[in-house]
Structures are given as C-alpha cells and as structure tokens.
Amino acid sequence: MIGASKAMDTDLTGKLLIALPGIGDARFSRSVILLCAHSPEFAMGIVLNKPMEGLRLPQLLEQLDVPMEIEVPDTYVLDGGPVSSDRGFVLHTDDVIADGTTLEIDGEFCMTATRDMLQMIGSVAAPRRSVLALGYSGWGAGQLELELAANAWLVSDPDDDLVFGDSHSQKWRHALGLLGVDSGRLQIDGGSA
C-alpha cells in the first residue's frame, strides 16, 4: 500500500484504487478502479466491479453495428464511472495496440476509446483479454490526492482477475485481500482513545 503522503508525490498510473467504507460518495461504494492516467493536473480511471445490468458486450456491439467475425465473449459491459457515460473505453492486454489512440497504462494493460478497438474485439485480431466500460471516473488537480489523504482509498497493484475477471461481486474483497486486509474488519469511522 502507498501511504497518502507518499501518494501525493507519486504517479499512480496503473495502480488500483480500492474504496474504503467511509468514502462518502455512494457512486464509489466498494469500488475497485484501475487508474489509467494520473498527473498533477488530473486523474482518470475505470471502475472494474460495477457491471451494467442488462447490457452485455455482444448485445452492445450488435447495437453499434460492429461486425463480429468471431464469437465475442458474453461479458457484461461495465459502468466505468460517472464521467462521459455515453462513451466507451476498452481496457485490454498489450498484445493489440491501435497506433495513436491506445494509451499504454503500464507494461501489461492498455486503454483504447475508439471504434477501431471495438472492431478488433469482434475480429480475429482481438486482444487476448479485454473489457468494455461506458464512462470513466475522473478527478481534477489535487482532488485524488485530497481523497487519499482523507483515507477514502487504498492503493494496490492490479492483477488480471481484477481487471478482466467476471466475479464482479468479489472484486472488492479480492483487492483488499491482495493487501492482507479483511473486509469484515474495516470500520467506517475511526475509534477514539
């Protein structure tokens, strides 16, 4: 885990944000977010554990008239966050890069927000693993750092199951477990001495 004071001077791109119980924003309750970009000016990430009920990837590709040459995994589309909720963001493995449009998050994960990537997902050129989210989570200058200082988030490294897995209801506990934190022992408010 990265402490709040250290996090303020650190680029957290490629890290997970794990919401703590007292986060104070119901939209992010028990959220696990992959930070796709982080700088002094802004931060943006995709919520990994909030599937959109009734919206699955093949259905969405069909609605968007994206040709499917292969059988596309029947996975949920994720609610990536409250910003630009009408726009798609594909998190994918680094084996497929769209020149000029793919954001390389770290050595393993990438994000592409173009129709080209949707077409690749439906083709034999599909990435090994991918997940589509509508919308993203965003923070202005210093906002994420203030939330970290207020202990709204824990910071961890991601793994493939947290980014691409479909056990959405278990991802929050799994992410806490990577840090050795038992979710049943977390409190909303600290005690007093």
N, C-alpha and C positions, 0 to 999 in steps of 0.2 A: 504494500500500500504506500502511496505517496502522501506524506503529510500536507496539510493545507499550506503552510508557509513555503515549503519546497515547491508545491504545485504552481504557485504564483510565478515562479521563475522558470518553469518547465513547459516545453511543448508537449502537450498530452495527445497529439495526433496518434491515432492507432490504439489508444487505451480505452478501457471500458469505464463508464460511469455507472455506479450501482446506487440507486436511490435508497436513502435511509428512511425509516418510518416517519420522521418528523419533517419531511421535505417541505410541507406547507403548500404544495400545488397538486391537487388531485389528478391532474393530467399526467403527472410523472410518478404517481404512487407505484412502488415496486418496479420501476422501470430499469431496464438494462440498456444502455446506449453505447454504441460504438462511435467514438469521436473521429470523424473523417477529416476534420481540419481544426487547428487551434493556433491562434496567434494573439498578440496583444490587442488587435482590433476586433476580433470576432472568434466564435467557435461554432461549429455545426456538427451534428451527429444524427444517427438513425436509431430509433427505438427498435430493439430486436425482439421484444417479447409481447407485443400487442397486435395480434392478428386481427384483421378486419373481418368480422363475422359476415359470412355470405359472399365473400369475394376471394376467389381462387385464381391462381396465375393463368391457367388455360382459358378460363372464362374472360379474364381481362384482355388477354392477347386477342381473343376472338372478337371482343367488343371493339378493339382498336384496329381490326383488320390486319393483324400481323400474321403473315403466313407461317404455318407450322409444318416443317418437313419431318420433324421428329416428334416423339411423344414427350411433351413437356411435363415435368413433374407437377403433380396435382397438389401444390402447396398453397397455403394462404398468402395473400398479399398483406404486408404489414402496415400498420399505422405508424409511420416513421416520426411523426411529431406534428405540432400544430401549425408550422410554417409551410406555405405553398402546398397545401394538402391536395391540390389538383395536379401536382407534378410528380412524376415517377423517378425514383432513384434506385438503381440496381447496385447492390453490394455483390461483388463476385471475386473469384480467385484470380490470381495474377497471370494465368495462362492465356487470357484474352485481353488485349489492350486495344482500345479504339484511339488511334492517333489524334492527339489534340483535344480529346474530350474525356479521356479516362483520368481520374485523379488516383494516383497511387498513394494509398493510405500508409502502408508500411511494406515490408518485404513479402507480405502474404495476401493482404486484402486490398481491393480496389473499389472505386465507385464510379459509375458512369450514369449520366442522366440524359441520354439521348435515345431516340427511336432506333438508331443503329444497334444498340445493345439489345433491345427487345427483339429485333430481327435475328440477332445472333443466338439468343436464347431459344428461338424456335427453329434453329438450323443445326446442321452437323458441326458448325463452328462454335457451338455453345461452350461457355466456361465449364470447368469441372463442377463447380458449385456456385449457386447464385441465389439471391433472394431479392424480391422487388418490394419496395416500400413506397407508399404515397405520403408525401410530406416529409419534413425533417424538423429537428429540434435545433433552435438557434439561440445564441447569446451575443449580446453587444459587448463592446470594450469593457473589460473588467468584471462583467456580470457573473461569468462562471467562477472566476477567482473568488468573488464575494460568497457565492454559494458553497464553494469548497471550504472557505474559512469558517462558514457557519455550520459546517458538518452536515450538509444536505446530501453529500455524495461520498462514496468510497471509490477509489481508483484502483483498477486491476488490469492485468493483461488479458486479452481475449483468447478464446480457443475456437476451433471450427464449430463445435456443437453449439456454442453460444451465438455465433454469427449466423450459421446456416441451418442449425437443427430445428426440428418442428415441435419439440417439447416446450412450447411457449410458457405454459403454466409453471414449469420447473426452472426456467432460466434464472430467475431472481435468486432462488435458493442455491442453484448451481454456482452462480457467480460469487455469492457470498462464501460458499464452501471452498472456492479456489483460494480465498484469503484466510481460511480457517475460522470463519465467522458462522456461528449457529444463529439462524434467523429467529429462532424461538427465544433467544436471549437478548434481542435488541429491544431497547426502550425508546419511546417517543420523546420523553423528557428525561434529562439527567436528574439524578438524586441530589440531595443536599447533605452536607456534613455538619 
